[in-house]
Structure formats: C-alpha cells, structure tokens
Amino acid sequence: QVQLVESGGGLVQTGGSLRLSCAASGRTFSSYAMGWFRQVPGKEREFVAAISWTGGNTAYAESVKGRFTISRDNAKNTVYLQMNSLKPEDTAVYYCAANPAIGVLTTANLYGYWGQGTQVTVSS
C-alpha cells in the first residue's frame, strides 16, 4: 500500500515554470514505477511522464518533451515534475500515480495508486 500527496500546483503565466512534488508513504517506494498524468474536465486522463523505480528510465508525452522533466528521490520518497515553458494548454489537474513495477508505465490503467491531484493553471 502506498499513499500519494501532490503539491506545487498553482497559477503561472505563459512561459513560466512550476515544480510539482508527489510525496509517497510506505517503505517500498523505491520498488514502484511512478507517473504523472493530467486531466481537464470532459476529457480522459492523459499521460504526461513516467519514471522507472531506479530513475534510470523515463518516458514523456510528445506534447511535453523538452519542457518537462520527471525525477525521483527514493531517499525522500518523492517524485518531481519540473515544468518549464508552460503553455495555456498545459492547464489541468495533475495526478501522481504509482505501481510496483520494474519498467516505465505510460498507461493509466497500469497504475494502482493515485493521488488526489493538484491544479495547474497557465494564463495567456
């Protein structure tokens, strides 16, 4: 079992930056693959970025490549999403997800644990 709590969302202007954090409970965090997804009202949850349990492998949605960076600190039980050059279309609720796995998981239904989400709003 793992519980996830996101933080770091907020309102930012186009071109700005935010860093989201996801703090996880549980002693087995280092054995979990982690991911970030986002969702806007009326649309399905969308994959953003994912990282393997060691942090050695990552994956990104095409829409955020080169702008977002996912990382993790297993000593702090935390995964991060650094978001740069933000655009209005990045506005969404961002969710952290976790699941025991060795590889990188890019599909929402592969994750068994989810946080409550944090709102990111990018103004034009």
N, CA, C and O of each residue as an XYZ file, in Angstrom:
496
protein
N       0.837     -1.187      0.000
C       0.000      0.000      0.000
C       0.875      1.241      0.000
O       1.902      1.294      0.676
N       0.460      2.222     -0.757
C       1.169      3.493     -0.780
C       0.144      4.607     -0.920
O      -0.833      4.468     -1.655
N       0.362      5.687     -0.231
C      -0.484      6.875     -0.353
C       0.326      7.989     -0.968
O       1.500      8.169     -0.644
N      -0.304      8.739     -1.858
C       0.378      9.770     -2.625
C      -0.269     11.133     -2.377
O      -1.493     11.262     -2.374
N       0.572     12.144     -2.171
C       0.079     13.504     -1.960
C       0.857     14.453     -2.857
O       2.070     14.611     -2.719
N       0.129     15.086     -3.786
C       0.761     16.034     -4.697
C       0.772     17.437     -4.107
O      -0.075     17.792     -3.287
N       1.749     18.226     -4.540
C       1.815     19.635     -4.161
C       2.576     20.395     -5.233
O       3.222     19.799     -6.094
N       2.491     21.723     -5.171
C       3.261     22.551     -6.092
C       2.479     23.162     -7.226
O       3.025     23.945     -8.003
N       1.206     22.821     -7.337
C       0.402     23.422     -8.391
C       0.115     24.885     -8.101
O       0.404     25.390     -7.017
N      -0.461     25.557     -9.092
C      -0.796     26.962     -8.903
C      -1.061     27.651    -10.215
O      -1.255     27.010    -11.248
N      -1.067     28.977    -10.159
C      -1.316     29.804    -11.326
C       0.004     30.403    -11.796
O       0.763     30.956    -11.001
N       0.269     30.288    -13.085
C       1.519     30.799    -13.652
C       1.228     31.366    -15.036
O       0.292     30.933    -15.709
N       2.024     32.326    -15.451
C       1.847     32.905    -16.782
C       2.504     32.033    -17.848
O       3.386     31.226    -17.555
N       2.067     32.209    -19.061
C       2.665     31.500    -20.186
C       4.176     31.736    -20.195
O       4.654     32.861    -20.050
N       4.911     30.631    -20.371
C       6.369     30.702    -20.366
C       6.992     30.488    -19.009
O       8.211     30.359    -18.894
N       6.170     30.450    -17.983
C       6.675     30.269    -16.631
C       6.974     28.822    -16.297
O       6.861     27.932    -17.140
N       7.360     28.604    -15.039
C       7.747     27.272    -14.579
C       7.051     26.938    -13.266
O       6.719     27.818    -12.473
N       6.843     25.661    -13.064
C       6.374     25.121    -11.792
C       7.062     23.787    -11.560
O       7.446     23.095    -12.503
N       7.211     23.439    -10.291
C       7.700     22.105     -9.959
C       6.674     21.420     -9.071
O       6.382     21.876     -7.965
N       6.138     20.326     -9.571
C       5.215     19.524     -8.788
C       5.990     18.478     -8.006
O       7.001     17.949     -8.468
N       5.491     18.194     -6.810
C       6.067     17.146     -5.983
C       4.974     16.141     -5.631
O       3.801     16.494     -5.508
N       5.377     14.903     -5.475
C       4.463     13.849     -5.051
C       5.156     13.067     -3.946
O       6.118     12.339     -4.190
N       4.660     13.227     -2.743
C       5.225     12.542     -1.592
C       4.476     11.240     -1.368
O       3.246     11.217     -1.336
N       5.216     10.172     -1.217
C       4.623      8.851     -1.049
C       4.896      8.296      0.335
O       5.982      8.477      0.886
N       3.917      7.629      0.886
C       4.111      6.936      2.157
C       4.525      5.503      1.856
O       4.398      5.044      0.721
N       5.006      4.814      2.840
C       5.344      3.410      2.628
C       6.838      3.196      2.458
O       7.553      4.049      1.932
N       7.288      2.048      2.911
C       8.723      1.759      2.889
C       9.206      1.162      1.586
O      10.407      0.973      1.396
N       8.266      0.857      0.669
C       8.671      0.192     -0.567
C       8.604      1.129     -1.763
O       8.505      0.673     -2.902
N       8.658      2.427     -1.518
C       8.569      3.411     -2.599
C       9.578      3.137     -3.691
O       9.274      3.304     -4.872
N      10.760      2.721     -3.320
C      11.828      2.540     -4.312
C      11.541      1.410     -5.285
O      12.222      1.292     -6.303
N      10.546      0.573     -4.994
C      10.214     -0.517     -5.904
C       9.017     -0.189     -6.793
O       8.514     -1.054     -7.511
N       8.562      1.065     -6.742
C       7.396      1.480     -7.510
C       7.796      2.289     -8.738
O       8.633      3.188     -8.667
N       7.179      1.949     -9.862
C       7.222      2.844    -11.014
C       6.264      3.997    -10.728
O       5.211      3.806    -10.120
N       6.644      5.203    -11.175
C       5.858      6.394    -10.879
C       5.509      7.116    -12.176
O       6.230      7.039    -13.170
N       4.390      7.814    -12.134
C       3.993      8.560    -13.323
C       3.211      9.806    -12.965
O       2.687      9.942    -11.860
N       3.145     10.710    -13.924
C       2.307     11.899    -13.837
C       1.312     11.873    -15.000
O       1.663     11.592    -16.146
N       0.083     12.170    -14.664
C      -0.977     12.278    -15.648
C      -1.689     13.606    -15.427
O      -1.521     14.239    -14.385
N      -2.485     14.029    -16.409
C      -3.263     15.245    -16.236
C      -4.640     15.066    -16.864
O      -4.852     14.240    -17.752
N      -5.554     15.871    -16.366
C      -6.935     15.753    -16.835
C      -7.625     17.105    -16.801
O      -7.499     17.867    -15.842
N      -8.353     17.382    -17.864
C      -9.207     18.564    -17.913
C     -10.649     18.094    -17.956
O     -10.916     16.978    -18.404
N     -11.580     18.912    -17.506
C     -12.990     18.490    -17.474
C     -13.479     18.050    -18.841
O     -13.252     18.722    -19.848
N     -14.157     16.904    -18.857
C     -14.737     16.405    -20.089
C     -13.802     15.583    -20.949
O     -14.191     15.089    -22.007
N     -12.547     15.435    -20.486
C     -11.574     14.656    -21.260
C     -11.005     13.536    -20.406
O     -11.061     13.574    -19.177
N     -10.454     12.533    -21.090
C      -9.828     11.427    -20.382
C      -8.502     11.868    -19.767
O      -7.871     12.833    -20.199
N      -8.114     11.121    -18.749
C      -6.828     11.380    -18.121
C      -5.719     11.103    -19.144
O      -5.749     10.093    -19.847
N      -4.745     12.010    -19.215
C      -3.712     11.978    -20.241
C      -2.345     11.725    -19.626
O      -1.993     12.322    -18.608
N      -1.587     10.850    -20.238
C      -0.222     10.571    -19.784
C       0.657     11.796    -20.000
O       0.575     12.461    -21.032
N       1.505     12.086    -19.004
C       2.447     13.203    -19.104
C       3.889     12.694    -19.073
O       4.671     12.965    -19.985
N       4.231     11.954    -18.014
C       5.612     11.496    -17.857
C       5.635     10.316    -16.902
O       4.740     10.156    -16.072
N       6.673      9.486    -17.029
C       6.817      8.327    -16.157
C       8.289      8.051    -15.917
O       9.155      8.435    -16.703
N       8.546      7.368    -14.801
C       9.923      7.071    -14.417
C       9.969      5.687    -13.796
O       9.047      5.290    -13.082
N      11.036      4.956    -14.064
C      11.196      3.617    -13.513
C      11.593      3.679    -12.047
O      11.893      4.748    -11.515
N      11.590      2.515    -11.399
C      11.832      2.501     -9.957
C      13.236      2.972     -9.588
O      13.440      3.503     -8.497
N      14.191      2.786    -10.471
C      15.548      3.247    -10.192
C      15.762      4.693    -10.614
O      16.722      5.338    -10.194
N      14.845      5.202    -11.461
C      15.037      6.530    -12.025
C      15.871      6.517    -13.294
O      16.117      7.563    -13.896
N      16.304      5.335    -13.698
C      17.187      5.253    -14.851
C      16.492      5.345    -16.196
O      17.127      5.616    -17.215
N      15.190      5.120    -16.196
C      14.421      5.199    -17.435
C      13.240      6.135    -17.261
O      12.559      6.123    -16.236
N      13.012      6.945    -18.281
C      11.902      7.893    -18.258
C      11.168      7.870    -19.595
O      11.702      7.409    -20.603
N       9.947      8.371    -19.585
C       9.162      8.499    -20.809
C       8.314      9.755    -20.700
O       7.906     10.152    -19.609
N       8.054     10.376    -21.848
C       7.291     11.616    -21.866
C       6.276     11.610    -23.000
O       6.487     10.995    -24.046
N       5.179     12.303    -22.771
C       4.252     12.572    -23.858
C       4.928     13.527    -24.844
O       5.737     14.368    -24.453
N       4.590     13.387    -26.108
C       5.202     14.245    -27.129
C       4.946     15.722    -26.844
O       5.782     16.576    -27.138
N       3.799     16.006    -26.278
C       3.409     17.399    -26.053
C       4.249     18.096    -24.987
O       4.240     19.324    -24.906
N       4.978     17.330    -24.163
C       5.757     17.944    -23.086
C       7.257     17.690    -23.222
O       8.046     18.214    -22.435
N       7.650     16.903    -24.198
C       9.078     16.611    -24.379
C       9.873     17.884    -24.555
O       9.486     18.783    -25.302
N      10.995     17.945    -23.851
C      11.852     19.116    -23.952
C      11.453     20.244    -23.016
O      12.208     21.198    -22.832
N      10.267     20.137    -22.423
C       9.797     21.174    -21.500
C       9.651     20.656    -20.074
O       9.913     21.390    -19.121
N       9.237     19.404    -19.916
C       9.005     18.805    -18.603
C      10.100     17.785    -18.299
O      10.629     17.134    -19.200
N      10.425     17.659    -17.024
C      11.394     16.658    -16.583
C      10.872     15.960    -15.345
O      10.518     16.606    -14.359
N      10.827     14.631    -15.400
C      10.427     13.841    -14.240
C      11.681     13.322    -13.551
O      12.651     12.941    -14.206
N      11.651     13.313    -12.234
C      12.775     12.790    -11.463
C      12.239     12.231    -10.159
O      11.079     12.448     -9.810
N      13.086     11.511     -9.442
C      12.663     10.954     -8.167
C      13.822     10.926     -7.199
O      14.986     10.839     -7.592
N      13.481     11.001     -5.926
C      14.457     10.886     -4.839
C      13.938      9.788     -3.919
O      13.066     10.033     -3.085
N      14.464      8.596     -4.065
C      13.948      7.476     -3.282
C      14.237      7.627     -1.795
O      13.520      7.069     -0.964
N      15.268      8.366     -1.460
C      15.565      8.598     -0.043
C      14.494      9.474      0.611
O      14.266      9.393      1.818
N      13.844     10.307     -0.196
C      12.794     11.192      0.308
C      11.403     10.714     -0.052
O      10.418     11.387      0.253
N      11.306      9.557     -0.701
C      10.000      9.026     -1.112
C       9.212     10.043     -1.929
O       8.007     10.204     -1.733
N       9.881     10.718     -2.827
C       9.251     11.804     -3.570
C       9.601     11.718     -5.051
O      10.728     11.402     -5.430
N       8.595     12.010     -5.874
C       8.811     12.144     -7.305
C       8.449     13.577     -7.690
O       7.540     14.175     -7.115
N       9.165     14.113     -8.660
C       9.002     15.506     -9.053
C       8.639     15.604    -10.538
O       8.942     14.715    -11.335
N       7.990     16.698    -10.875
C       7.760     17.036    -12.273
C       8.109     18.511    -12.446
O       7.351     19.392    -12.042
N       9.263     18.764    -13.048
C       9.674     20.129    -13.352
C       9.063     20.531    -14.678
O       9.298     19.890    -15.702
N       8.276     21.595    -14.654
C       7.561     22.029    -15.846
C       8.047     23.423    -16.235
O       7.864     24.387    -15.491
N       8.661     23.514    -17.398
C       9.173     24.783    -17.913
C       8.438     25.169    -19.189
O       7.771     24.343    -19.811
N       8.568     26.418    -19.563
C       7.948     26.934    -20.796
C       6.475     26.550    -20.872
O       5.998     26.059    -21.894
N       5.778     26.778    -19.792
C       4.377     26.359    -19.705
C       3.504     27.096    -20.697
O       3.733     28.265    -21.009
N       2.498     26.388    -21.186
C       1.548     26.913    -22.166
C       0.132     26.818    -21.602
O      -0.121     26.009    -20.708
N      -0.780     27.619    -22.104
C      -2.171     27.524    -21.620
C      -2.746     26.120    -21.756
O      -3.560     25.703    -20.932
N      -2.334     25.390    -22.784
C      -2.853     24.032    -22.965
C      -2.322     23.028    -21.948
O      -2.758     21.877    -21.926
N      -1.383     23.458    -21.108
C      -0.924     22.609    -20.008
C      -1.845     22.713    -18.796
O      -1.682     21.974    -17.824
N      -2.801     23.618    -18.851
C      -3.733     23.773    -17.738
C      -4.532     22.487    -17.534
O      -5.158     21.976    -18.463
N      -4.500     21.978    -16.310
C      -5.176     20.716    -15.987
C      -4.981     20.422    -14.506
O      -4.227     21.103    -13.811
N      -5.675     19.398    -14.045
C      -5.358     18.814    -12.742
C      -4.308     17.730    -12.998
O      -4.497     16.846    -13.833
N      -3.224     17.818    -12.276
C      -2.120     16.872    -12.437
C      -2.155     15.845    -11.317
O      -2.258     16.182    -10.138
N      -2.066     14.570    -11.721
C      -2.131     13.465    -10.785
C      -0.827     12.676    -10.790
O      -0.206     12.460    -11.831
N      -0.443     12.265     -9.617
C       0.686     11.370     -9.440
C       0.148      9.945     -9.324
O      -0.910      9.723     -8.735
N       0.876      8.986     -9.885
C       0.439      7.597     -9.842
C       1.619      6.688     -9.539
O       2.768      7.020     -9.831
N       1.320      5.532     -8.947
C       2.371      4.588     -8.569
C       1.895      3.162     -8.753
O       0.707      2.866     -8.632
N       2.845      2.278     -9.050
C       2.530      0.855     -9.099
C       3.828      0.065     -9.003
O       4.844      0.476     -9.564
N       3.808     -1.059     -8.301
C       5.020     -1.880     -8.260
C       5.361     -2.366     -9.664
O       4.560     -3.055    -10.297
N       6.521     -2.017    -10.141
C       6.933     -2.420    -11.487
C       8.403     -2.081    -11.672
O       8.947     -1.194    -11.015
N       9.034     -2.820    -12.594
C      10.446     -2.563    -12.885
C      10.592     -1.498    -13.962
O      11.489     -0.657    -13.890
N       9.725     -1.529    -14.947
C       9.874     -0.655    -16.102
C       9.166      0.663    -15.964
O       8.824      1.097    -14.864
N       8.949      1.299    -17.102
C       8.251      2.579    -17.194
C       6.821      2.305    -17.648
O       6.611      1.612    -18.643
N       5.854      2.832    -16.942
C       4.441      2.604    -17.245
C       3.840      3.891    -17.796
O       3.891      4.938    -17.151
N       3.266      3.803    -19.003
C       2.748      5.010    -19.647
C       1.235      4.997    -19.824
O       0.670      5.903    -20.437
N       0.585      3.976    -19.291
C      -0.862      3.851    -19.432
C      -1.515      3.923    -18.069
O      -1.067      3.277    -17.122
N      -2.584      4.717    -17.969
C      -3.218      4.952    -16.675
C      -3.720      3.671    -16.020
O      -3.618      3.524    -14.802
N      -4.253      2.754    -16.795
C      -4.842      1.564    -16.176
C      -3.800      0.590    -15.646
O      -4.162     -0.436    -15.069
N      -2.528      0.882    -15.826
C      -1.464      0.050    -15.241
C      -1.088      0.497    -13.835
O      -0.317     -0.169    -13.144
N      -1.638      1.622    -13.422
C      -1.317      2.150    -12.102
C      -2.427      1.822    -11.104
O      -3.612      1.969    -11.400
N      -2.024      1.380     -9.932
C      -2.998      1.019     -8.924
C      -3.214      2.063     -7.845
O      -4.187      1.995     -7.094
N      -2.306      3.029     -7.765
C      -2.379      4.030     -6.699
C      -2.322      5.423     -7.312
O      -1.527      5.700     -8.210
N      -3.187      6.286     -6.799
C      -3.310      7.640     -7.328
C      -3.400      8.658     -6.192
O      -3.943      8.379     -5.123
N      -2.855      9.842     -6.454
C      -3.043     10.952     -5.542
C      -4.340     11.677     -5.851
O      -5.082     11.300     -6.759
N      -4.602     12.729     -5.078
C      -5.837     13.487     -5.227
C      -5.740     14.551     -6.317
O      -6.763     15.073     -6.759
N      -4.553     14.871     -6.745
C      -4.387     15.834     -7.827
C      -4.069     17.227     -7.328
O      -4.415     17.601     -6.207
N      -3.397     17.993     -8.187
C      -3.098     19.395     -7.905
C      -3.353     20.206     -9.169
O      -2.967     19.809    -10.269
N      -4.008     21.343     -8.994
C      -4.415     22.156    -10.145
C      -3.249     22.993    -10.653
O      -2.558     23.655     -9.879
N      -3.043     22.954    -11.953
C      -2.080     23.823    -12.622
C      -2.858     24.665    -13.627
O      -3.570     24.137    -14.481
N      -2.711     25.976    -13.511
C      -3.394     26.888    -14.427
C      -2.368     27.806    -15.054
O      -1.618     28.485    -14.352
N      -2.334     27.827    -16.388
C      -1.392     28.666    -17.116
C      -2.197     29.743    -17.838
O      -3.022     29.446    -18.702
N      -1.945     30.982    -17.475
C      -2.693     32.090    -18.071
C      -1.976     32.599    -19.314
O      -0.747     32.586    -19.394
N      -2.771     33.045    -20.279
C      -2.190     33.540    -21.534
C      -1.931     35.038    -21.468
O      -1.444     35.623    -22.435
